[in-house]
Amino acid sequence: MREFSDERVLLDRCASGDRGAYTALYKSYISGLLKYIYLFTKSHDLSEEIVQDAFVKIWDHRDGLKDVQLFEPYLFKTAKNLLLDHLRKEKIQQKYHSLTSPFSEESEDYADSEVIYGQCYQLAENAINMLPEKRKQIFELKMKEEFSLDEIAARLGISKSVVKKQLYAANSFVREYLRRHGEITANLLIFMYLILPIR
């Protein structure tokens, strides 16, 4: 199965919706991917969750497998991006709770802060998904993968000034979306400060 020709056949079949080919790929790579993700999470449950999400995402976007040359780096990159997204959400949530915790005993507005956080994050995700594809890519490289402006410019083959302009436009759009679709409360303002830094 690890021979390129055999894998190419499986990828093409999977891209066409063949669940048997998908299962073969799954069985071949799941063990190695679990070990790889566990190196970062140190949690069996979280590792399994991320790996399963990676395979689900690949199946959901299986049409793209016809353009994949080697499955292993594609799979590992997918899982890594999901892991980074999880870690980033966790980091923001920890900051969010550290900022809201002093008020938790004084106001009912903060009693269900975790629910409010989830709602705010979903609003931001909705806005990000509405961005033009290139702008969304730049925004996610900066916000989710924490690339520098220079790194983004080099990766996409564009100038640093273009990256800045696109990030500014994306920031403005997402902030305005949050203002229009979310009640402006202290919780939302704190969230906007965390996920959408002005600089």
MDTraj code that builds the backbone (N, CA, C; nanometers):
import mdtraj as md
import numpy as np

residues = "MET ARG GLU PHE SER ASP GLU ARG VAL LEU LEU ASP ARG CYS ALA SER GLY ASP ARG GLY ALA TYR THR ALA LEU TYR LYS SER TYR ILE SER GLY LEU LEU LYS TYR ILE TYR LEU PHE THR LYS SER HIS ASP LEU SER GLU GLU ILE VAL GLN ASP ALA PHE VAL LYS ILE TRP ASP HIS ARG ASP GLY LEU LYS ASP VAL GLN LEU PHE GLU PRO TYR LEU PHE LYS THR ALA LYS ASN LEU LEU LEU ASP HIS LEU ARG LYS GLU LYS ILE GLN GLN LYS TYR HIS SER LEU THR SER PRO PHE SER GLU GLU SER GLU ASP TYR ALA ASP SER GLU VAL ILE TYR GLY GLN CYS TYR GLN LEU ALA GLU ASN ALA ILE ASN MET LEU PRO GLU LYS ARG LYS GLN ILE PHE GLU LEU LYS MET LYS GLU GLU PHE SER LEU ASP GLU ILE ALA ALA ARG LEU GLY ILE SER LYS SER VAL VAL LYS LYS GLN LEU TYR ALA ALA ASN SER PHE VAL ARG GLU TYR LEU ARG ARG HIS GLY GLU ILE THR ALA ASN LEU LEU ILE PHE MET TYR LEU ILE LEU PRO ILE ARG".split()
xyz = np.array([
    [0.0827, -0.1205, 0.0000],
    [0.0000, 0.0000, 0.0000],
    [0.0863, 0.1257, 0.0000],
    [0.2085, 0.1144, 0.0579],
    [0.2944, 0.2310, 0.0666],
    [0.3610, 0.2621, -0.0674],
    [0.3571, 0.1690, -0.1631],
    [0.4099, 0.2003, -0.2945],
    [0.3291, 0.3132, -0.3549],
    [0.3995, 0.4048, -0.4232],
    [0.3324, 0.5227, -0.4763],
    [0.2180, 0.4856, -0.5701],
    [0.2421, 0.3900, -0.6573],
    [0.1398, 0.3534, -0.7550],
    [0.0139, 0.3022, -0.6861],
    [0.0309, 0.2188, -0.5834],
    [-0.0841, 0.1662, -0.5096],
    [-0.1567, 0.2781, -0.4365],
    [-0.0815, 0.3679, -0.3760],
    [-0.1424, 0.4786, -0.3033],
    [-0.2164, 0.5711, -0.3990],
    [-0.1603, 0.5926, -0.5161],
    [-0.2256, 0.6774, -0.6157],
    [-0.3622, 0.6226, -0.6532],
    [-0.3687, 0.4922, -0.6668],
    [-0.4962, 0.4279, -0.6999],
    [-0.5964, 0.4500, -0.5866],
    [-0.5508, 0.4309, -0.4636],
    [-0.6390, 0.4490, -0.3486],
    [-0.6879, 0.5934, -0.3377],
    [-0.5980, 0.6886, -0.3602],
    [-0.6362, 0.8296, -0.3526],
    [-0.7406, 0.8639, -0.4585],
    [-0.7210, 0.8128, -0.5793],
    [-0.8170, 0.8393, -0.6867],
    [-0.9520, 0.7747, -0.6561],
    [-0.9479, 0.6538, -0.6034],
    [-1.0734, 0.5856, -0.5687],
    [-1.1440, 0.6567, -0.4539],
    [-1.0661, 0.7000, -0.3570],
    [-1.1244, 0.7709, -0.2427],
    [-1.1863, 0.9027, -0.2886],
    [-1.1171, 0.9722, -0.3796],
    [-1.1687, 1.0986, -0.4328],
    [-1.3022, 1.0786, -0.5036],
    [-1.3239, 0.9570, -0.5535],
    [-1.4491, 0.9243, -0.6223],
    [-1.5569, 0.8730, -0.5279],
    [-1.5235, 0.8680, -0.3971],
    [-1.6229, 0.8273, -0.2978],
    [-1.6146, 0.6825, -0.2551],
    [-1.5044, 0.6155, -0.2860],
    [-1.4887, 0.4742, -0.2499],
    [-1.4509, 0.4626, -0.1020],
    [-1.5451, 0.4177, -0.0210],
    [-1.5204, 0.4067, 0.1239],
    [-1.4180, 0.2985, 0.1560],
    [-1.4097, 0.1974, 0.0739],
    [-1.3112, 0.0930, 0.0965],
    [-1.1700, 0.1468, 0.0829],
    [-1.1479, 0.2321, -0.0167],
    [-1.0161, 0.2932, -0.0352],
    [-0.9846, 0.3863, 0.0821],
    [-1.0866, 0.4590, 0.1257],
    [-1.0696, 0.5489, 0.2397],
    [-1.0315, 0.4693, 0.3651],
    [-1.0977, 0.3586, 0.3869],
    [-1.0687, 0.2734, 0.5022],
    [-0.9266, 0.2202, 0.4968],
    [-0.8814, 0.1850, 0.3764],
    [-0.7446, 0.1341, 0.3613],
    [-0.6429, 0.2416, 0.3982],
    [-0.6672, 0.3632, 0.3547],
    [-0.5781, 0.4740, 0.3903],
    [-0.5815, 0.4998, 0.5408],
    [-0.6999, 0.4954, 0.5963],
    [-0.7195, 0.5180, 0.7396],
    [-0.6395, 0.4157, 0.8215],
    [-0.6548, 0.2896, 0.7888],
    [-0.5869, 0.1836, 0.8647],
    [-0.4361, 0.1923, 0.8504],
    [-0.3918, 0.2375, 0.7347],
    [-0.2482, 0.2420, 0.7102],
    [-0.1787, 0.3527, 0.7886],
    [-0.2473, 0.4646, 0.8109],
    [-0.1812, 0.5814, 0.8669],
    [-0.2249, 0.6209, 1.0077],
    [-0.3322, 0.5655, 1.0586],
    [-0.3847, 0.6144, 1.1862],
    [-0.2877, 0.5957, 1.3014],
    [-0.2187, 0.4839, 1.3058],
    [-0.1278, 0.4574, 1.4172],
    [-0.0145, 0.5597, 1.4219],
    [0.0493, 0.5831, 1.3078],
    [0.1593, 0.6789, 1.3032],
    [0.1139, 0.8204, 1.3329],
    [-0.0048, 0.8560, 1.2845],
    [-0.0551, 0.9909, 1.3085],
    [-0.0886, 1.0114, 1.4558],
    [-0.1469, 0.9102, 1.5188],
    [-0.1771, 0.9202, 1.6622],
    [-0.0505, 0.9434, 1.7439],
    [0.0559, 0.8699, 1.7105],
    [0.1823, 0.8856, 1.7822],
    [0.2389, 1.0263, 1.7620],
    [0.2263, 1.0771, 1.6408],
    [0.2779, 1.2102, 1.6093],
    [0.2038, 1.3182, 1.6873],
    [0.0721, 1.3134, 1.6867],
    [-0.0076, 1.4155, 1.7553],
    [0.0103, 1.4048, 1.9067],
    [0.0262, 1.2824, 1.9569],
    [0.0441, 1.2636, 2.1016],
    [0.1718, 1.3317, 2.1515],
    [0.2725, 1.3432, 2.0649],
    [0.3958, 1.4112, 2.1037],
    [0.3689, 1.5549, 2.1493],
    [0.2644, 1.6153, 2.0948],
    [0.2316, 1.7539, 2.1264],
    [0.1252, 1.7653, 2.2354],
    [0.0285, 1.6748, 2.2342],
    [-0.0841, 1.6877, 2.3271],
    [-0.0601, 1.6211, 2.4614],
    [0.0156, 1.5106, 2.4599],
    [0.0350, 1.4285, 2.5803],
    [-0.0990, 1.3809, 2.6363],
    [-0.1969, 1.3724, 2.5503],
    [-0.3310, 1.3279, 2.5897],
    [-0.3835, 1.2319, 2.4855],
    [-0.4150, 1.1096, 2.5284],
    [-0.4673, 1.0102, 2.4342],
    [-0.6035, 1.0534, 2.3803],
    [-0.6882, 1.1045, 2.4680],
    [-0.8224, 1.1446, 2.4244],
    [-0.8176, 1.2580, 2.3236],
    [-0.7381, 1.3603, 2.3533],
    [-0.7284, 1.4735, 2.2620],
    [-0.6639, 1.4319, 2.1308],
    [-0.5629, 1.3463, 2.1385],
    [-0.4965, 1.2990, 2.0163],
    [-0.5951, 1.2245, 1.9272],
    [-0.6742, 1.1382, 1.9872],
    [-0.7731, 1.0634, 1.9105],
    [-0.8772, 1.1558, 1.8488],
    [-0.9174, 1.2570, 1.9237],
    [-1.0166, 1.3521, 1.8726],
    [-0.9636, 1.4273, 1.7505],
    [-0.8398, 1.4736, 1.7596],
    [-0.7813, 1.5490, 1.6491],
    [-0.7596, 1.4604, 1.5275],
    [-0.7115, 1.3403, 1.5500],
    [-0.6885, 1.2470, 1.4386],
    [-0.8200, 1.2126, 1.3694],
    [-0.9235, 1.1848, 1.4473],
    [-1.0537, 1.1539, 1.3874],
    [-1.1063, 1.2737, 1.3087],
    [-1.0891, 1.3934, 1.3644],
    [-1.1333, 1.5143, 1.2940],
    [-1.0577, 1.5314, 1.1629],
    [-0.9282, 1.4958, 1.1649],
    [-0.8471, 1.5080, 1.0433],
    [-0.8989, 1.4153, 0.9341],
    [-0.9283, 1.2914, 0.9708],
    [-0.9782, 1.1966, 0.8712],
    [-1.1185, 1.2354, 0.8226],
    [-1.1995, 1.2870, 0.9125],
    [-1.3329, 1.3332, 0.8717],
    [-1.3202, 1.4489, 0.7735],
    [-1.2303, 1.5415, 0.8030],
    [-1.2110, 1.6567, 0.7147],
    [-1.1637, 1.6120, 0.5771],
    [-1.0726, 1.5153, 0.5741],
    [-1.0223, 1.4649, 0.4470],
    [-1.1340, 1.3979, 0.3672],
    [-1.2190, 1.3226, 0.4361],
    [-1.3307, 1.2592, 0.3659],
    [-1.4297, 1.3634, 0.3144],
    [-1.4560, 1.4646, 0.3961],
    [-1.5491, 1.5696, 0.3563],
    [-1.4986, 1.6470, 0.2346],
    [-1.3655, 1.6545, 0.2209],
    [-1.3045, 1.7261, 0.1084],
    [-1.2303, 1.6285, 0.0163],
    [-1.2842, 1.5109, 0.0018],
    [-1.2169, 1.4044, -0.0723],
    [-1.1923, 1.4364, -0.2192],
    [-1.2709, 1.5257, -0.2768],
    [-1.2481, 1.5631, -0.4171],
    [-1.1062, 1.6129, -0.4393],
    [-1.0504, 1.6775, -0.3380],
    [-0.9159, 1.7323, -0.3502],
    [-0.8059, 1.6273, -0.3508],
    [-0.8379, 1.5035, -0.3145],
    [-0.7358, 1.3984, -0.3090],
    [-0.6789, 1.3658, -0.4465],
    [-0.7523, 1.3967, -0.5509],
    [-0.7015, 1.3674, -0.6855],
    [-0.5797, 1.4528, -0.7190],
    [-0.5615, 1.5639, -0.6447],
    [-0.4462, 1.6517, -0.6673],
    [-0.3347, 1.6288, -0.5672],
    [-0.3559, 1.5367, -0.4726],
    [-0.2554, 1.5076, -0.3698],
    [-0.1543, 1.4071, -0.4237],
    [-0.0270, 1.4437, -0.4183],
    [0.0772, 1.3542, -0.4693],
    [0.1141, 1.2456, -0.3685],
    [0.1333, 1.2873, -0.2424],
    [0.1664, 1.1935, -0.1355],
    [0.0699, 1.2160, -0.0198],
    [0.0068, 1.1098, 0.0247],
    [-0.0982, 1.1234, 0.1244],
    [-0.0443, 1.1551, 0.2632],
    [0.0677, 1.0957, 0.3014],
    [0.1169, 1.1116, 0.4384],
    [0.1428, 1.2570, 0.4760],
    [0.2201, 1.3338, 0.3998],
    [0.2407, 1.4744, 0.4379],
    [0.1108, 1.5547, 0.4347],
    [0.0218, 1.5211, 0.3428],
    [-0.1085, 1.5890, 0.3354],
    [-0.1903, 1.5624, 0.4607],
    [-0.1933, 1.4377, 0.5035],
    [-0.2664, 1.3981, 0.6234],
    [-0.2079, 1.4626, 0.7481],
    [-0.0757, 1.4582, 0.7608],
    [-0.0113, 1.5126, 0.8792],
    [-0.0280, 1.6642, 0.8858],
    [-0.0248, 1.7306, 0.7721],
    [-0.0458, 1.8750, 0.7706],
    [-0.1885, 1.9090, 0.8126],
    [-0.2846, 1.8311, 0.7655],
    [-0.4243, 1.8525, 0.8038],
    [-0.4407, 1.8398, 0.9552],
    [-0.3824, 1.7338, 1.0117],
    [-0.3922, 1.7115, 1.1558],
    [-0.3195, 1.8204, 1.2340],
    [-0.2049, 1.8613, 1.1831],
    [-0.1278, 1.9662, 1.2509],
    [-0.2065, 2.0969, 1.2552],
    [-0.2713, 2.1313, 1.1460],
    [-0.3506, 2.2548, 1.1424],
    [-0.4665, 2.2486, 1.2406],
    [-0.5295, 2.1317, 1.2521],
    [-0.6377, 2.1156, 1.3488],
    [-0.5846, 2.1267, 1.4912],
    [-0.4667, 2.0719, 1.5147],
    [-0.4042, 2.0813, 1.6469],
    [-0.3726, 2.2270, 1.6809],
    [-0.3145, 2.2993, 1.5858],
    [-0.2825, 2.4403, 1.6090],
    [-0.4083, 2.5213, 1.6367],
    [-0.5140, 2.4900, 1.5637],
    [-0.6408, 2.5600, 1.5852],
    [-0.6938, 2.5328, 1.7256],
    [-0.6836, 2.4071, 1.7684],
    [-0.7285, 2.3704, 1.9037],
    [-0.6459, 2.4434, 2.0089],
    [-0.5143, 2.4443, 1.9917],
    [-0.4264, 2.5074, 2.0902],
    [-0.4513, 2.6577, 2.0967],
    [-0.4781, 2.7158, 1.9808],
    [-0.5043, 2.8588, 1.9777],
    [-0.6351, 2.8919, 2.0485],
    [-0.7382, 2.8122, 2.0228],
    [-0.8661, 2.8344, 2.0906],
    [-0.8487, 2.8214, 2.2410],
    [-0.7701, 2.7210, 2.2806],
    [-0.7475, 2.6979, 2.4238],
    [-0.6732, 2.8152, 2.4857],
    [-0.5751, 2.8676, 2.4125],
    [-0.4971, 2.9811, 2.4620],
    [-0.5849, 3.1042, 2.4789],
    [-0.6695, 3.1307, 2.3794],
    [-0.7587, 3.2460, 2.3866],
    [-0.8583, 3.2284, 2.4997],
    [-0.9104, 3.1054, 2.5141],
    [-1.0092, 3.0812, 2.6183],
    [-0.9492, 3.1009, 2.7570],
    [-0.8241, 3.0573, 2.7744],
    [-0.7582, 3.0762, 2.9030],
    [-0.7408, 3.2250, 2.9336],
    [-0.7019, 3.3024, 2.8311],
    [-0.6873, 3.4467, 2.8503],
    [-0.8225, 3.5099, 2.8820],
    [-0.9222, 3.4629, 2.8106],
    [-1.0579, 3.5155, 2.8297],
    [-1.1044, 3.4936, 2.9727],
    [-1.0872, 3.3704, 3.0226],
    [-1.1314, 3.3394, 3.1590],
    [-1.0489, 3.4137, 3.2638],
    [-0.9200, 3.4345, 3.2331],
    [-0.8370, 3.5073, 3.3297],
    [-0.8821, 3.6529, 3.3410],
    [-0.9342, 3.7071, 3.2299],
    [-0.9823, 3.8449, 3.2329],
    [-1.1201, 3.8577, 3.2956],
    [-1.2044, 3.7560, 3.2751],
    [-1.3414, 3.7647, 3.3259],
    [-1.3563, 3.7092, 3.4668],
    [-1.2618, 3.6281, 3.5119],
    [-1.2759, 3.5621, 3.6417],
    [-1.2912, 3.6572, 3.7598],
    [-1.2277, 3.7743, 3.7589],
    [-1.2464, 3.8635, 3.8746],
    [-1.3905, 3.9078, 3.8939],
    [-1.4714, 3.8979, 3.7871],
    [-1.6095, 3.9430, 3.7959],
    [-1.7089, 3.8300, 3.8166],
    [-1.6588, 3.7067, 3.8153],
    [-1.7490, 3.5918, 3.8119],
    [-1.8402, 3.5822, 3.9329],
    [-1.7963, 3.6322, 4.0466],
    [-1.8789, 3.6220, 4.1663],
    [-1.9644, 3.7462, 4.1877],
    [-1.9405, 3.8513, 4.1067],
    [-2.0099, 3.9773, 4.1283],
    [-2.1237, 4.0012, 4.0305],
    [-2.1223, 3.9325, 3.9183],
    [-2.2219, 3.9601, 3.8158],
    [-2.2670, 3.8331, 3.7469],
    [-2.3996, 3.8195, 3.7281],
    [-2.4510, 3.7034, 3.6591],
    [-2.4102, 3.7034, 3.5124],
    [-2.3735, 3.8194, 3.4590],
    [-2.3320, 3.8289, 3.3190],
    [-2.2108, 3.7403, 3.2904],
    [-2.1312, 3.7111, 3.3933],
    [-2.0094, 3.6330, 3.3732],
    [-2.0233, 3.4891, 3.4212],
    [-2.1381, 3.4540, 3.4741],
    [-2.1555, 3.3196, 3.5289],
    [-2.1463, 3.2128, 3.4219],
    [-2.1953, 3.2439, 3.3019],
    [-2.1903, 3.1459, 3.1929],
    [-2.0919, 3.1918, 3.0869],
    [-1.9747, 3.2381, 3.1294],
    [-1.8774, 3.2948, 3.0376],
    [-1.8295, 3.1947, 2.9326],
    [-1.8254, 3.0670, 2.9683],
    [-1.7799, 2.9677, 2.8704],
    [-1.8773, 2.9579, 2.7539],
    [-2.0058, 2.9647, 2.7833],
    [-2.1071, 2.9619, 2.6766],
    [-2.0936, 3.0865, 2.5901],
    [-2.0764, 3.2017, 2.6543],
    [-2.0631, 3.3271, 2.5813],
    [-1.9377, 3.3244, 2.4945],
    [-1.8285, 3.2697, 2.5503],
    [-1.7052, 3.2578, 2.4727],
    [-1.7297, 3.1771, 2.3456],
    [-1.7975, 3.0641, 2.3598],
    [-1.8253, 2.9798, 2.2442],
    [-1.9077, 3.0524, 2.1394],
    [-2.0041, 3.1318, 2.1837],
    [-2.0876, 3.2077, 2.0904],
    [-2.0051, 3.3140, 2.0189],
    [-1.9182, 3.3810, 2.0926],
    [-1.8328, 3.4837, 2.0323],
    [-1.7388, 3.4206, 1.9301],
    [-1.6815, 3.3088, 1.9663],
    [-1.5864, 3.2433, 1.8750],
    [-1.6574, 3.1993, 1.7480],
    [-1.7785, 3.1481, 1.7608],
    [-1.8532, 3.1038, 1.6438],
    [-1.8867, 3.2221, 1.5536],
    [-1.9201, 3.3360, 1.6133],
    [-1.9451, 3.4564, 1.5348],
    [-1.8213, 3.4946, 1.4545],
    [-1.7051, 3.4888, 1.5198],
    [-1.5809, 3.5231, 1.4510],
    [-1.5528, 3.4257, 1.3378],
    [-1.5766, 3.2963, 1.3621],
    [-1.5543, 3.1957, 1.2578],
    [-1.6461, 3.2199, 1.1391],
    [-1.7702, 3.2558, 1.1658],
    [-1.8644, 3.2860, 1.0577],
    [-1.8131, 3.4014, 0.9722],
    [-1.7623, 3.5034, 1.0392],
    [-1.7104, 3.6204, 0.9666],
    [-1.5884, 3.5836, 0.8831],
    [-1.4977, 3.5064, 0.9421],
    [-1.3763, 3.4660, 0.8711],
    [-1.4097, 3.3870, 0.7457],
    [-1.5098, 3.3002, 0.7554],
    [-1.5487, 3.2185, 0.6410],
    [-1.6126, 3.2996, 0.5288],
    [-1.6512, 3.4231, 0.5583],
    [-1.7112, 3.5096, 0.4565],
    [-1.6065, 3.5931, 0.3830],
    [-1.4829, 3.5897, 0.4291],
    [-1.3768, 3.6673, 0.3645],
    [-1.3433, 3.6097, 0.2275],
    [-1.2979, 3.6936, 0.1342],
    [-1.2464, 3.6409, 0.0073],
    [-1.1357, 3.5405, 0.0345],
    [-1.1206, 3.4425, -0.0516],
    [-1.0325, 3.3284, -0.0231],
    [-0.8900, 3.3694, 0.0114],
    [-0.8294, 3.4568, -0.0674],
    [-0.6909, 3.4969, -0.0410],
    [-0.6804, 3.5741, 0.0909],
    [-0.7759, 3.6625, 0.1163],
    [-0.7758, 3.7394, 0.2406],
    [-0.7944, 3.6473, 0.3607],
    [-0.8824, 3.5497, 0.3457],
    [-0.9042, 3.4529, 0.4523],
    [-0.7774, 3.3738, 0.4798],
    [-0.7081, 3.3333, 0.3736],
    [-0.5836, 3.2580, 0.3901],
    [-0.4802, 3.3393, 0.4661],
    [-0.4654, 3.4652, 0.4302],
    [-0.3696, 3.5526, 0.4985],
    [-0.4092, 3.5711, 0.6448],
    [-0.5367, 3.5946, 0.6683],
    [-0.5865, 3.6161, 0.8041],
    [-0.5618, 3.4931, 0.8918],
    [-0.5895, 3.3746, 0.8373],
    [-0.5731, 3.2522, 0.9163],
    [-0.4259, 3.2195, 0.9396],
    [-0.3398, 3.2490, 0.8430],
    [-0.1967, 3.2271, 0.8641],
    [-0.1458, 3.3139, 0.9794],
    [-0.1995, 3.4366, 0.9879],
    [-0.1575, 3.5273, 1.0945],
    [-0.2209, 3.4916, 1.2281],
    [-0.3542, 3.4716, 1.2280],
    [-0.4257, 3.4560, 1.3534],
    [-0.4231, 3.3135, 1.4078],
    [-0.4302, 3.2154, 1.3192],
    [-0.4388, 3.0774, 1.3653],
    [-0.3034, 3.0084, 1.3721],
    [-0.2154, 3.0383, 1.2749],
    [-0.0853, 2.9714, 1.2733],
    [0.0265, 3.0628, 1.3215],
    [-0.0098, 3.1883, 1.3511],
    [0.0820, 3.2848, 1.4108],
    [0.2065, 3.3093, 1.3256],
    [0.1884, 3.3134, 1.1934],
    [0.2974, 3.3494, 1.1033],
    [0.3241, 3.4993, 1.1165],
    [0.4486, 3.5380, 1.0956],
    [0.4816, 3.6797, 1.0905],
    [0.4409, 3.7347, 0.9539],
    [0.4390, 3.8675, 0.9410],
    [0.4046, 3.9279, 0.8132],
    [0.5037, 3.8874, 0.7048],
    [0.6310, 3.8828, 0.7411],
    [0.7341, 3.8421, 0.6451],
    [0.7148, 3.6966, 0.6014],
    [0.6803, 3.6107, 0.6957],
    [0.6593, 3.4694, 0.6631],
    [0.5398, 3.4509, 0.5699],
    [0.4344, 3.5262, 0.5961],
    [0.3160, 3.5173, 0.5099],
    [0.3497, 3.5651, 0.3692],
    [0.4200, 3.6770, 0.3611],
    [0.4575, 3.7320, 0.2311],
    [0.5427, 3.6336, 0.1519],
    [0.6399, 3.5708, 0.2196],
    [0.7274, 3.4744, 0.1527],
    [0.6494, 3.3510, 0.1088],
    [0.5606, 3.3036, 0.1939],
    [0.4847, 3.1821, 0.1627],
    [0.3915, 3.2033, 0.0441],
    [0.3295, 3.3209, 0.0367],
    [0.2302, 3.3458, -0.0686],
    [0.2876, 3.4188, -0.1894],
    [0.4142, 3.4595, -0.1791],
    [0.4773, 3.5262, -0.2922],
    [0.4211, 3.6645, -0.3184],
    [0.3894, 3.7363, -0.2107],
    [0.3366, 3.8717, -0.2241],
    [0.4175, 3.9643, -0.1346],
    [0.3976, 4.0949, -0.1503],
    [0.4745, 4.1896, -0.0704],
    [0.4183, 4.2005, 0.0705],
    [0.5037, 4.2460, 0.1617],
    [0.4622, 4.2638, 0.3008],
    [0.3527, 4.3692, 0.3109],
    [0.3593, 4.4723, 0.2261],
    [0.2579, 4.5775, 0.2301],
    [0.1211, 4.5239, 0.1901],
    [0.1199, 4.4308, 0.0942],
    [-0.0069, 4.3687, 0.0544],
    [-0.0635, 4.2867, 0.1697],
    [0.0246, 4.2145, 0.2396],
    [-0.0189, 4.1358, 0.3555],
    [-0.0823, 4.2275, 0.4592],
    [-0.0175, 4.3412, 0.4874],
    [-0.0706, 4.4361, 0.5856],
    [-0.2082, 4.4872, 0.5456],
    [-0.2225, 4.5243, 0.4191],
    [-0.3494, 4.5772, 0.3710],
    [-0.4604, 4.4730, 0.3818],
    [-0.4276, 4.3492, 0.3460],
    [-0.5267, 4.2427, 0.3515],
    [-0.5656, 4.2108, 0.4960],
    [-0.4691, 4.2121, 0.5853],
    [-0.4987, 4.1872, 0.7262],
    [-0.5838, 4.2992, 0.7852],
    [-0.5530, 4.4223, 0.7471],
    [-0.6309, 4.5355, 0.7966],
    [-0.7758, 4.5240, 0.7500],
    [-0.7924, 4.4896, 0.6217],
    [-0.9270, 4.4757, 0.5662],
    [-1.0023, 4.3609, 0.6332],
    [-0.9325, 4.2501, 0.6563],
    [-0.9952, 4.1345, 0.7207],
    [-1.0341, 4.1684, 0.8639],
    [-0.9432, 4.2329, 0.9373],
    [-0.9707, 4.2737, 1.0749],
    [-1.0937, 4.3634, 1.0816],
    [-1.0974, 4.4614, 0.9925],
    [-1.2086, 4.5571, 0.9915],
    [-1.3406, 4.4855, 0.9655],
    [-1.3388, 4.3922, 0.8695],
    [-1.4613, 4.3209, 0.8351],
    [-1.5103, 4.2351, 0.9514],
    [-1.4179, 4.1604, 1.0131],
    [-1.4566, 4.0703, 1.1220],
    [-1.5059, 4.1499, 1.2426],
    [-1.4369, 4.2586, 1.2751],
    [-1.4812, 4.3425, 1.3869],
    [-1.6209, 4.3982, 1.3613],
    [-1.6435, 4.4468, 1.2393],
    [-1.7738, 4.5039, 1.2067],
    [-1.8817, 4.3956, 1.2095],
    [-1.8470, 4.2755, 1.1632],
    [-1.9424, 4.1641, 1.1663],
    [-1.9817, 4.1318, 1.3102],
    [-1.8835, 4.1293, 1.3980],
    [-1.9109, 4.1014, 1.5386],
    [-1.9999, 4.2094, 1.5990],
    [-1.9746, 4.3333, 1.5613],
    [-2.0564, 4.4430, 1.6136],
    [-2.2004, 4.4324, 1.5648],
    [-2.2173, 4.3940, 1.4387],
    [-2.3521, 4.3873, 1.3812],
    [-2.4313, 4.2678, 1.4304],
    [-2.3618, 4.1558, 1.4543],
    [-2.4326, 4.0319, 1.4844],
    [-2.4242, 3.9884, 1.6297],
    [-2.3493, 4.0582, 1.7107],
    [-2.3397, 4.0213, 1.8513],
    [-2.3713, 4.1388, 1.9395],
    [-2.4358, 4.1108, 2.0495],
    [-2.4656, 4.2176, 2.1461],
    [-2.3341, 4.2691, 2.2033],
    [-2.3149, 4.3979, 2.2004],
    [-2.1887, 4.4554, 2.2485],
    [-2.1891, 4.4555, 2.4009],
    [-2.1291, 4.3542, 2.4550],
    [-2.1158, 4.3421, 2.6002],
    [-1.9681, 4.3420, 2.6350],
    [-1.9383, 4.3471, 2.7635],
    [-1.7983, 4.3404, 2.8057],
    [-1.7351, 4.2114, 2.7564],
    [-1.8138, 4.1014, 2.7569],
    [-1.7611, 3.9733, 2.7110],
    [-1.7160, 3.9803, 2.5662],
    [-1.7988, 4.0409, 2.4802],
    [-1.7661, 4.0478, 2.3386],
    [-1.6465, 4.1392, 2.3155],
    [-1.6388, 4.2500, 2.3870],
    [-1.5270, 4.3410, 2.3708],
    [-1.3957, 4.2741, 2.4127],
    [-1.4007, 4.1986, 2.5219],
    [-1.2818, 4.1252, 2.5655],
    [-1.2413, 4.0240, 2.4597],
    [-1.3393, 3.9536, 2.4054],
    [-1.3112, 3.8526, 2.3041],
    [-1.2484, 3.9167, 2.1803],
    [-1.3038, 4.0302, 2.1360],
    [-1.2511, 4.0986, 2.0186],
    [-1.1075, 4.1432, 2.0423],
    [-1.0775, 4.1842, 2.1637],
    [-0.9413, 4.2252, 2.1983],
    [-0.8453, 4.1068, 2.1880],
    [-0.8908, 3.9889, 2.2286],
    [-0.8050, 3.8713, 2.2294],
    [-0.7829, 3.8141, 2.0900],
    [-0.8910, 3.7986, 2.0145],
    [-0.8801, 3.7295, 1.8857],
    [-0.8423, 3.8231, 1.7723],
    [-0.8691, 3.9530, 1.7887],
    [-0.8460, 4.0470, 1.6792],
    [-0.7611, 4.1649, 1.7248],
    [-0.6346, 4.1429, 1.7522],
    [-0.5493, 4.2534, 1.7954],
    [-0.5427, 4.3608, 1.6862],
    [-0.5370, 4.4855, 1.7292],
    [-0.5387, 4.5944, 1.6331],
    [-0.4124, 4.5959, 1.5487],
    [-0.2998, 4.5602, 1.6050],
    [-0.1734, 4.5638, 1.5300],
    [-0.1476, 4.4284, 1.4637],
])
top = md.Topology()
chain = top.add_chain()
for i, resn in enumerate(residues, 1):
    res = top.add_residue(resn, chain, resSeq=i)
    for name in ("N", "CA", "C"):
        top.add_atom(name, md.element.get_by_symbol(name[0]), res)
traj = md.Trajectory(xyz[None], top)
